[in-house]
Amino acid sequence: MSHCCIPGCTYVYKNAVIKRSLFKILRPEFAKSEEERNHRESLVQSILSIRDPTKGDKIKDMLHREMASICEAHFTENDFTVHSKSKTLKLGSIPTLHMPEKSCTVPKISYFKDSHLIILSGYHVKCP
């Protein structure tokens, strides 16, 4: 996948003037070591913890098909190793920068006030 899966991040590799590294989130069950498996599980959980479940489960499908990536803007400089032309994510690195607050979409609500029907469409509130 050529874009960042963090909600609110608009980075798309092919449209970017300044290129960032994208780190693919691989499935934990195919990890070669226990440490790698734990790291992959932590990445998956960090993505799932900030998704809005009322908007569907497309991200779960992307994670299952290994099509989800996170751009380098969500990691600190200490989270990856720089090679001559690329960067690799260090084991244990979790995205912490430019992350959205967890929010939930509240469904449409209708009620009467002073004999008038008040309709509130879906809006975002902070989740506990």
Backbone torsions as a table, in degrees:
resi	resn	phi	psi	omega
1	MET	NA	143.2	-173.9
2	SER	-108.2	22.4	175.5
3	HIS	-139.4	161.7	-179.1
4	CYS	-80.5	136.4	-177.1
5	CYS	-92.4	3.1	177.6
6	ILE	-71.2	125.3	179.1
7	PRO	-55.3	131.6	179.8
8	GLY	92.2	-16.7	178.0
9	CYS	-82.9	127.4	-175.8
10	THR	-102.6	12.6	-176.7
11	TYR	-68.8	124.1	173.7
12	VAL	-127.1	122.0	-172.7
13	TYR	-57.1	-49.0	-174.0
14	LYS	-68.5	-21.1	-179.7
15	ASN	-97.5	-6.9	-172.9
16	ALA	-78.6	135.8	173.7
17	VAL	-76.6	-45.6	175.7
18	ILE	-103.0	116.7	-176.0
19	LYS	-78.9	140.0	174.1
20	ARG	-115.9	156.8	173.2
21	SER	-75.9	142.1	173.7
22	LEU	-113.6	130.2	-179.6
23	PHE	-107.4	115.7	-178.3
24	LYS	-72.2	138.3	176.9
25	ILE	-92.4	110.8	-177.0
26	LEU	-93.3	153.9	-177.6
27	ARG	-67.1	132.2	-178.0
28	PRO	-59.8	-34.9	-174.4
29	GLU	-67.1	-13.4	179.4
30	PHE	-103.8	12.8	-179.6
31	ALA	-69.0	151.0	-177.7
32	LYS	-88.1	-18.3	179.6
33	SER	-139.7	164.2	179.0
34	GLU	-64.8	-39.2	179.2
35	GLU	-63.3	-42.8	178.4
36	GLU	-65.8	-40.0	178.6
37	ARG	-61.8	-45.8	179.4
38	ASN	-62.1	-39.8	179.1
39	HIS	-63.9	-46.2	179.4
40	ARG	-62.1	-41.0	177.7
41	GLU	-63.2	-39.2	178.3
42	SER	-64.5	-40.7	177.3
43	LEU	-63.6	-44.6	178.9
44	VAL	-61.1	-45.9	-179.3
45	GLN	-65.6	-35.0	179.0
46	SER	-65.9	-35.6	177.7
47	ILE	-71.4	-46.9	-177.8
48	LEU	-66.1	-27.5	-178.2
49	SER	-72.8	-19.5	-178.5
50	ILE	-107.9	-0.4	-179.5
51	ARG	-77.4	155.4	176.6
52	ASP	-97.2	105.2	-174.4
53	PRO	-63.3	-17.6	179.5
54	THR	-76.4	-9.8	-179.9
55	LYS	-97.7	15.0	177.4
56	GLY	95.9	179.6	-176.0
57	ASP	-117.0	36.3	178.2
58	LYS	-60.2	-36.5	-178.6
59	ILE	-65.3	-34.8	177.9
60	LYS	-64.1	-40.1	177.4
61	ASP	-65.4	-42.2	178.7
62	MET	-62.2	-41.2	179.0
63	LEU	-66.0	-41.8	-179.7
64	HIS	-63.8	-38.5	-179.3
65	ARG	-88.2	5.8	-178.4
66	GLU	56.9	42.6	179.7
67	MET	-108.0	2.5	-178.2
68	ALA	-95.9	137.3	178.5
69	SER	-135.4	155.8	176.2
70	ILE	-122.8	132.0	-179.6
71	CYS	-80.2	160.4	-174.8
72	GLU	-63.9	-16.9	-178.9
73	ALA	-64.1	-17.2	-177.8
74	HIS	-95.4	4.0	179.8
75	PHE	-121.6	155.9	175.1
76	THR	-82.6	165.0	178.7
77	GLU	-59.7	-28.2	-179.6
78	ASN	-77.6	-8.9	-176.6
79	ASP	-84.1	-12.0	179.9
80	PHE	-136.6	160.0	177.6
81	THR	-102.2	131.3	-179.6
82	VAL	-95.0	125.6	175.4
83	HIS	-105.4	-176.6	-176.8
84	SER	-57.9	-44.5	-178.7
85	LYS	-126.7	6.5	-177.3
86	SER	-149.2	175.0	176.9
87	LYS	-131.4	144.9	174.1
88	THR	-123.0	141.6	-179.6
89	LEU	-76.9	133.2	177.6
90	LYS	-76.1	147.1	176.4
91	LEU	-60.8	136.2	180.0
92	GLY	93.6	-7.8	-179.6
93	SER	-77.4	130.3	-179.5
94	ILE	-124.0	140.2	179.1
95	PRO	-63.8	129.5	-179.3
96	THR	-131.8	-16.5	-176.6
97	LEU	-97.5	143.9	175.9
98	HIS	55.0	41.0	-179.6
99	MET	-95.4	142.3	178.9
100	PRO	-74.5	155.7	171.7
101	GLU	-73.5	144.8	177.7
102	LYS	-66.2	129.4	179.8
103	SER	-137.4	160.3	178.3
104	CYS	-125.7	145.6	174.7
105	THR	-90.0	125.3	177.3
106	VAL	-88.4	128.1	-177.9
107	PRO	-67.7	169.6	179.9
108	LYS	-55.1	132.3	-179.3
109	ILE	-125.2	135.3	177.4
110	SER	-122.2	141.8	173.9
111	TYR	-158.5	165.4	179.7
112	PHE	-102.0	137.9	175.1
113	LYS	-139.7	121.6	-179.0
114	ASP	51.4	46.4	177.8
115	SER	65.6	14.7	176.4
116	HIS	-115.6	140.9	177.6
117	LEU	-80.4	123.1	178.3
118	ILE	-106.5	126.4	179.6
119	ILE	-121.3	123.4	176.2
120	LEU	-107.8	120.5	177.1
121	SER	-77.2	177.5	-179.0
122	GLY	-57.0	132.4	176.3
123	TYR	-142.3	164.8	-175.6
124	HIS	-99.7	139.1	173.9
125	VAL	-132.5	158.5	176.1
126	LYS	-71.2	137.8	175.5
127	CYS	-85.8	150.5	177.9
128	PRO	-69.2	NA	NA
